[in-house]
């Protein structure tokens, strides 16, 4: 999980850079790193920011819904759930089967 925290820090630093070519692409990656670091509220915020971009609206919007459901699920379980053993693919992304 530490590598995801480091990645999130690097994406945050990139977003603070003036003149960044594709900030919405970075916001999506930032949200993904935060999600995998189990920082769900922050991940939801990053995806919501990315969803304001027409190019990312649908995919990032799906992430917002998914992360919101994860937050609700964890609250319902009282945060006593076992840690996730595997990471999920981005909602809407295709996984090749071979």
N, C-alpha and C positions, 0 to 999 in steps of 0.2 A: 504494500500500500504506500510505502514511502516514495517509490518511484512515481506514483500517480500524484502525490503531493508536490514533488519536484516538478513534474510536468505542468501541473496547474499553476505553479509559481512562474514558470517560464512563459506560459500563455498569458498570464496576468501582466507580466512585464512587457510582453509583446503588444498587448492591448494598450498599454500606457505610452507606447512609442508613437510619436507624431508621424503622419504620412504613411501609415501601414496600408499596404496595397489592398488586402482583402480582410478587413476586420471581422466581417460576419463569418468567414471561414474559420478564423481563429476563435471566435466566440463558440462555435460548435465544438471545436476541439477542446476548448477550455471547459465547456459543460461536460464533455465526455470524461475528461480527466477528473473533474470534481465528482462526477457520478461514481467512477471507479475508486475514488478515494473515500467514498461513503459520505460525502458532503452534499447530501441531497438538496437541502434548501438553496444552497449556493448554486448547485448544478441547474436547478429549475430556473433560477434567475438568469443564468448565462444562456440557457436555451430560449427563454422568453425574449431576451435581447436579440438573439439570432433570428428568432421568428418574425421580427419586425422587418427583416429583409425579404423582399419578394422571392429571391432565389432560394431562400432557406425556410420560408414560411411553413410549408407542409411538414417537412422532415423535423424541423426544430419544434413545431407545434405538437407533433407526435411525441417527441421527447418530453415536452412539458407535461402532457397528459400522463405519460408513463411514470415519470419521476413523481408526479403528484400522487399517483396510485401507490407507488412504493412508500412514500412518506405516510400515507394513510394506513397502509398495511402494517408498517412498523409501529405506528401509534396503536393500532388495534392489538398488536401482539405485545404491547408494553415494552418494546425494545428488548425483549428477551429472546428474540429469534437467533438461531445460530448464524454465524457469518456466511455470506454467500460463498459457495465454493467455485462457482464459475461465473464469468461475466457474460452478459447478454449482448447480442449484436444490437446495433442501433435500430430502433423501430423503423421499419420501411426499407432497411438495407437488405440486399439479397446476399445469401450465402451460397456459394457454389457447392455442388455436391460431388465435384470430382473433376 
